[in-house]
Amino acid sequence: MLVLTMLLNGIQCSCHIAKFVVYTLYYVVFAVGGVGYSVPLSLLIAGVSVTAGFMKVLPRWLVIFGLLLGVCGQLSWFSLVFPKLLFLIPFTRFPGFIWLIIVGFVMPKTRA
């Protein structure tokens, strides 16, 4: 995805293309980089939370926080239609990184 975003940004910076193409590429880059990252990340977080909640390998507060992050990330795709919802993307990305790090330390290495 990073390479695709970089290629589209390079095309967008070219001065020999029409204005509507620049706007189209802007929205494609935004969709790939912003929403295209937060939605799959939220699916990962929600999937790990549900599975860990059923198996009781994570604390309850961490499972609930993961589910809230998952819902926030899934709602972030609305920012493509309603720009006032752009705050949902960083609310998914940055706490999502922290959540993944905490889960990596808290989750047991073996099942009992």
N, CA, C and O of each residue as an XYZ file, in Angstrom:
448
protein
N       0.818     -1.182      0.000
C       0.000      0.000      0.000
C       0.868      1.254      0.000
O       0.527      2.255     -0.630
N       1.984      1.192      0.706
C       2.864      2.346      0.771
C       3.419      2.678     -0.604
O       3.507      3.848     -0.977
N       3.790      1.662     -1.350
C       4.335      1.886     -2.689
C       3.263      2.472     -3.603
O       3.544      3.370     -4.396
N       2.040      1.967     -3.495
C       0.938      2.496     -4.299
C       0.685      3.964     -3.965
O       0.480      4.778     -4.866
N       0.700      4.302     -2.694
C       0.499      5.683     -2.282
C       1.622      6.574     -2.809
O       1.365      7.684     -3.273
N       2.864      6.094     -2.740
C       3.984      6.888     -3.240
C       3.885      7.089     -4.752
O       4.145      8.187     -5.245
N       3.519      6.059     -5.482
C       3.382      6.195     -6.931
C       2.278      7.181     -7.298
O       2.446      8.009     -8.193
N       1.155      7.086     -6.604
C       0.057      8.005     -6.894
C       0.414      9.434     -6.522
O       0.003     10.365     -7.215
N       1.163      9.633     -5.454
C       1.609     10.977     -5.092
C       2.574     11.519     -6.133
O       2.536     12.710     -6.443
N       3.433     10.677     -6.675
C       4.347     11.111     -7.722
C       3.613     11.532     -8.977
O       3.971     12.531     -9.601
N       2.597     10.787     -9.351
C       1.791     11.160    -10.515
C       1.057     12.463    -10.246
O       0.938     13.314    -11.127
N       0.569     12.610     -9.032
C      -0.191     13.801     -8.661
C       0.680     15.057     -8.722
O       0.171     16.139     -9.014
N       1.957     14.938     -8.459
C       2.864     16.092     -8.460
C       3.270     16.515     -9.867
O       3.839     17.593    -10.041
N       2.992     15.704    -10.855
C       3.339     16.057    -12.224
C       2.523     17.268    -12.658
O       1.326     17.343    -12.377
N       3.154     18.204    -13.332
C       2.476     19.448    -13.709
C       1.784     19.352    -15.068
O       1.231     20.347    -15.536
N       1.798     18.190    -15.711
C       1.230     18.061    -17.051
C      -0.104     17.318    -17.056
O      -0.510     16.797    -18.095
N      -0.777     17.260    -15.937
C      -2.056     16.552    -15.904
C      -3.163     17.524    -15.533
O      -2.910     18.570    -14.936
N      -4.380     17.175    -15.889
C      -5.527     18.051    -15.673
C      -5.864     18.155    -14.185
O      -5.503     17.300    -13.376
N      -6.566     19.231    -13.862
C      -6.891     19.516    -12.458
C      -7.801     18.441    -11.853
O      -7.615     18.054    -10.699
N      -8.777     17.959    -12.618
C      -9.682     16.952    -12.076
C      -8.951     15.632    -11.798
O      -9.339     14.893    -10.893
N      -7.904     15.332    -12.562
C      -7.114     14.128    -12.316
C      -6.354     14.265    -11.003
O      -6.219     13.292    -10.261
N      -5.860     15.461    -10.711
C      -5.158     15.695     -9.449
C      -6.103     15.470     -8.271
O      -5.731     14.825     -7.290
N      -7.323     16.000     -8.364
C      -8.287     15.802     -7.277
C      -8.673     14.330     -7.129
O      -8.819     13.824     -6.016
N      -8.833     13.663     -8.249
C      -9.162     12.237     -8.197
C      -8.034     11.452     -7.540
O      -8.286     10.609     -6.679
N      -6.810     11.718     -7.932
C      -5.671     11.026     -7.332
C      -5.535     11.366     -5.851
O      -5.127     10.516     -5.060
N      -5.870     12.594     -5.466
C      -5.817     12.981     -4.057
C      -6.751     12.101     -3.233
O      -6.365     11.596     -2.179
N      -7.958     11.921     -3.706
C      -8.915     11.107     -2.960
C      -8.543      9.621     -2.961
O      -8.790      8.914     -1.984
N      -7.955      9.160     -4.050
C      -7.503      7.764     -4.089
C      -6.363      7.552     -3.092
O      -6.347      6.556     -2.369
N      -5.409      8.489     -3.052
C      -4.297      8.394     -2.104
C      -4.821      8.439     -0.678
O      -4.363      7.683      0.179
N      -5.774      9.319     -0.421
C      -6.344      9.408      0.918
C      -7.070      8.122      1.295
O      -6.961      7.653      2.428
N      -7.810      7.552      0.346
C      -8.540      6.315      0.628
C      -7.592      5.158      0.902
O      -7.861      4.330      1.773
N      -6.491      5.091      0.171
C      -5.542      3.998      0.363
C      -4.754      4.186      1.656
O      -4.539      3.222      2.390
N      -4.326      5.400      1.941
C      -3.467      5.643      3.092
C      -4.206      5.817      4.401
O      -3.724      5.356      5.436
N      -5.350      6.461      4.394
C      -6.066      6.737      5.636
C      -7.037      5.627      5.994
O      -6.809      4.839      6.912
N      -8.115      5.590      5.249
C      -9.161      4.595      5.507
C      -8.682      3.195      5.136
O      -9.044      2.216      5.789
N      -7.880      3.106      4.101
C      -7.370      1.807      3.665
C      -6.441      1.159      4.668
O      -6.140     -0.030      4.561
N      -5.986      1.921      5.634
C      -5.164      1.355      6.698
C      -5.981      1.135      7.972
O      -5.842      0.101      8.626
N      -6.826      2.092      8.326
C      -7.531      1.997      9.605
C      -8.619      0.919      9.602
O      -8.874      0.306     10.639
N      -9.257      0.680      8.469
C     -10.304     -0.350      8.428
C      -9.720     -1.761      8.578
O     -10.222     -2.519      9.408
N      -8.690     -2.153      7.824
C      -8.119     -3.492      8.071
C      -7.490     -3.641      9.457
O      -7.565     -4.712     10.060
N      -6.866     -2.560      9.970
C      -6.313     -2.623     11.321
C      -7.417     -2.871     12.338
O      -7.235     -3.644     13.279
N      -8.557     -2.220     12.153
C      -9.655     -2.424     13.098
C     -10.230     -3.833     12.998
O     -10.681     -4.384     14.003
N     -10.221     -4.425     11.804
C     -10.660     -5.818     11.680
C      -9.719     -6.756     12.427
O     -10.164     -7.699     13.082
N      -8.414     -6.494     12.327
C      -7.441     -7.291     13.061
C      -7.656     -7.161     14.561
O      -7.689     -8.161     15.278
N      -7.801     -5.935     15.033
C      -7.967     -5.697     16.466
C      -9.259     -6.324     16.979
O      -9.267     -6.950     18.039
N     -10.347     -6.162     16.235
C     -11.619     -6.750     16.670
C     -11.554     -8.278     16.658
O     -12.091     -8.925     17.557
N     -10.906     -8.857     15.653
C     -10.787    -10.316     15.595
C      -9.973    -10.877     16.743
O     -10.346    -11.888     17.339
N      -8.862    -10.225     17.059
C      -8.043    -10.680     18.190
C      -8.814    -10.495     19.498
O      -8.741    -11.345     20.385
N      -9.551     -9.390     19.622
C     -10.304     -9.132     20.853
C     -11.390    -10.172     21.084
O     -11.541    -10.687     22.191
N     -12.143    -10.476     20.038
C     -13.225    -11.455     20.189
C     -12.665    -12.828     20.528
O     -13.160    -13.496     21.435
N     -11.637    -13.251     19.803
C     -11.045    -14.564     20.063
C     -10.437    -14.644     21.455
O     -10.634    -15.628     22.168
N      -9.696    -13.610     21.841
C      -9.077    -13.603     23.165
C     -10.125    -13.486     24.264
O      -9.928    -14.000     25.366
N     -11.226    -12.822     23.978
C     -12.306    -12.731     24.966
C     -12.977    -14.071     25.205
O     -13.280    -14.420     26.347
N     -13.213    -14.830     24.135
C     -13.823    -16.149     24.292
C     -12.884    -17.128     24.988
O     -13.324    -17.962     25.780
N     -11.592    -17.024     24.691
C     -10.628    -17.943     25.292
C     -10.132    -17.464     26.655
O      -9.432    -18.196     27.355
N     -10.491    -16.239     27.032
C     -10.121    -15.649     28.322
C      -8.599    -15.610     28.529
O      -8.093    -15.976     29.589
N      -7.888    -15.160     27.493
C      -6.440    -15.038     27.602
C      -5.999    -13.575     27.767
O      -4.820    -13.306     27.995
N      -6.937    -12.642     27.653
C      -6.642    -11.228     27.865
C      -7.564    -10.681     28.950
O      -8.670    -11.188     29.138
N      -7.117     -9.655     29.659
C      -8.002     -9.021     30.638
C      -9.241     -8.424     29.953
O      -9.207     -8.031     28.787
N     -10.307     -8.374     30.705
C     -11.585     -7.904     30.148
C     -11.488     -6.467     29.627
O     -12.063     -6.149     28.587
N     -10.767     -5.600     30.339
C     -10.669     -4.201     29.922
C      -9.941     -4.077     28.583
O     -10.257     -3.195     27.784
N      -8.977     -4.949     28.338
C      -8.231     -4.916     27.084
C      -9.089     -5.421     25.925
O      -8.983     -4.918     24.806
N      -9.926     -6.402     26.188
C     -10.839     -6.912     25.164
C     -11.868     -5.840     24.803
O     -12.146     -5.618     23.624
N     -12.431     -5.181     25.808
C     -13.435     -4.140     25.554
C     -12.809     -2.962     24.801
O     -13.413     -2.427     23.871
N     -11.596     -2.559     25.205
C     -10.906     -1.476     24.511
C     -10.626     -1.851     23.060
O     -10.743     -1.006     22.172
N     -10.259     -3.103     22.808
C     -10.039     -3.567     21.442
C     -11.309     -3.549     20.609
O     -11.279     -3.189     19.432
N     -12.422     -3.937     21.213
C     -13.689     -3.890     20.489
C     -14.100     -2.456     20.177
O     -14.630     -2.182     19.100
N     -13.860     -1.544     21.107
C     -14.165     -0.129     20.849
C     -13.288      0.422     19.729
O     -13.761      1.184     18.885
N     -12.010      0.038     19.720
C     -11.130      0.442     18.622
C     -11.605     -0.139     17.292
O     -11.538      0.526     16.258
N     -12.082     -1.376     17.326
C     -12.590     -2.003     16.108
C     -13.812     -1.286     15.553
O     -13.922     -1.086     14.343
N     -14.725     -0.902     16.428
C     -15.915     -0.168     15.992
C     -15.516      1.201     15.446
O     -16.020      1.631     14.409
N     -14.614      1.880     16.143
C     -14.144      3.198     15.699
C     -13.488      3.103     14.327
O     -13.707      3.964     13.474
N     -12.696      2.078     14.109
C     -12.040      1.897     12.816
C     -13.008      1.558     11.702
O     -12.851      2.024     10.574
N     -14.002      0.753     12.009
C     -14.981      0.417     10.981
C     -15.835      1.619     10.604
O     -16.265      1.744      9.458
N     -16.080      2.497     11.561
C     -16.834      3.708     11.253
C     -15.992      4.759     10.540
O     -16.532      5.727     10.004
N     -14.678      4.579     10.528
C     -13.807      5.585      9.918
C     -13.970      5.673      8.401
O     -13.579      6.679      7.810
N     -14.525      4.670      7.765
C     -14.705      4.759      6.314
C     -15.748      5.800      5.954
O     -15.797      6.251      4.810
N     -16.591      6.195      6.916
C     -17.554      7.261      6.660
C     -16.866      8.602      6.418
O     -17.486      9.529      5.898
N     -15.588      8.712      6.790
C     -14.875      9.970      6.565
C     -14.679     10.260      5.086
O     -14.417     11.403      4.713
N     -14.802      9.244      4.235
C     -14.744      9.494      2.794
C     -15.969     10.259      2.316
O     -15.900     11.009      1.342
N     -17.094     10.066      3.005
C     -18.336     10.728      2.631
C     -18.558     11.992      3.462
O     -18.977     13.025      2.939
N     -18.273     11.895      4.753
C     -18.479     13.011      5.680
C     -17.126     13.430      6.256
O     -16.640     12.783      7.184
N     -16.514     14.472      5.745
C     -15.173     14.868      6.194
C     -15.086     15.241      7.682
O     -13.991     15.259      8.245
N     -16.197     15.533      8.310
C     -16.164     15.865      9.741
C     -15.816     14.652     10.599
O     -15.532     14.802     11.787
N     -15.834     13.470     10.026
C     -15.507     12.245     10.759
C     -14.049     11.835     10.597
O     -13.689     10.703     10.918
N     -13.211     12.732     10.106
C     -11.786     12.419      9.925
C     -11.083     12.079     11.232
O     -10.068     11.382     11.220
N     -11.599     12.555     12.350
C     -10.958     12.278     13.635
C     -10.967     10.795     13.975
O     -10.199     10.366     14.837
N     -11.810     10.000     13.330
C     -11.870      8.565     13.623
C     -10.624      7.823     13.136
O     -10.262      6.791     13.701
N      -9.969      8.332     12.101
C      -8.788      7.640     11.569
C      -7.636      7.662     12.574
O      -7.093      6.601     12.879
N      -7.232      8.842     13.111
C      -6.157      8.792     14.114
C      -6.591      8.135     15.418
O      -5.754      7.603     16.147
N      -7.899      8.166     15.724
C      -8.368      7.470     16.921
C      -8.261      5.964     16.769
O      -8.285      5.240     17.765
N      -8.146      5.485     15.555
C      -7.950      4.055     15.327
C      -6.469      3.721     15.216
O      -6.016      2.728     15.786
N      -5.721      4.525     14.501
C      -4.325      4.197     14.206
C      -3.436      4.212     15.443
O      -2.796      3.209     15.756
N      -3.392      5.324     16.138
C      -2.415      5.469     17.215
C      -2.755      4.643     18.458
O      -1.870      3.970     18.985
N      -4.003      4.665     18.950
C      -4.299      3.726     20.042
C      -4.216      2.267     19.600
O      -3.956      1.382     20.414
N      -4.437      2.018     18.303
C      -4.312      0.652     17.792
C      -2.894      0.124     17.894
O      -2.687     -1.043     18.230
N      -1.901      0.982     17.603
C      -0.501      0.579     17.783
C      -0.235      0.210     19.234
O       0.350     -0.833     19.527
N      -0.670      1.073     20.132
C      -0.447      0.833     21.565
C      -1.154     -0.441     21.999
O      -0.598     -1.229     22.764
N      -2.378     -0.653     21.517
C      -3.136     -1.846     21.882
C      -2.402     -3.103     21.419
O      -2.305     -4.077     22.165
N      -1.886     -3.084     20.188
C      -1.162     -4.260     19.682
C       0.092     -4.545     20.492
O       0.414     -5.708     20.734
N       0.799     -3.520     20.912
C       2.003     -3.709     21.729
C       1.638     -4.295     23.083
O       2.293     -5.228     23.548
N       0.597     -3.760     23.726
C       0.170     -4.272     25.034
C      -0.271     -5.725     24.919
O       0.079     -6.550     25.763
N      -1.035     -6.040     23.880
C      -1.498     -7.431     23.693
C      -0.310     -8.354     23.475
O      -0.308     -9.487     23.955
N       0.689     -7.884     22.763
C       1.880     -8.710     22.551
C       2.598     -9.059     23.846
O       3.171    -10.142     23.964
N       2.572     -8.160     24.809
C       3.202     -8.443     26.090
C       2.302     -9.225     27.043
O       2.791    -10.038     27.827
N       0.997     -8.987     26.984
C       0.075     -9.591     27.960
C      -0.344    -11.000     27.569
O      -0.523    -11.850     28.441
N      -0.501    -11.262     26.293
C      -1.003    -12.570     25.854
C      -0.003    -13.654     26.200
O       1.193    -13.495     25.956
N      -0.479    -14.763     26.770
C       0.447    -15.842     27.175
C       1.063    -16.533     25.957
O       0.481    -16.567     24.873
N       2.235    -17.071     26.170
C       2.944    -17.763     25.089
C       2.351    -19.142     24.786
O       2.359    -19.592     23.640
N       1.841    -19.801     25.815
C       1.241    -21.126     25.640
C      -0.142    -21.138     26.255
O      -0.459    -20.323     27.121
N      -0.969    -22.078     25.796
C      -2.291    -22.248     26.398
C      -2.203    -23.235     27.523
O      -1.498    -24.240     27.436
N      -2.931    -22.943     28.593
C      -2.898    -23.826     29.755
C      -3.856    -24.983     29.621
O      -3.945    -25.818     30.521
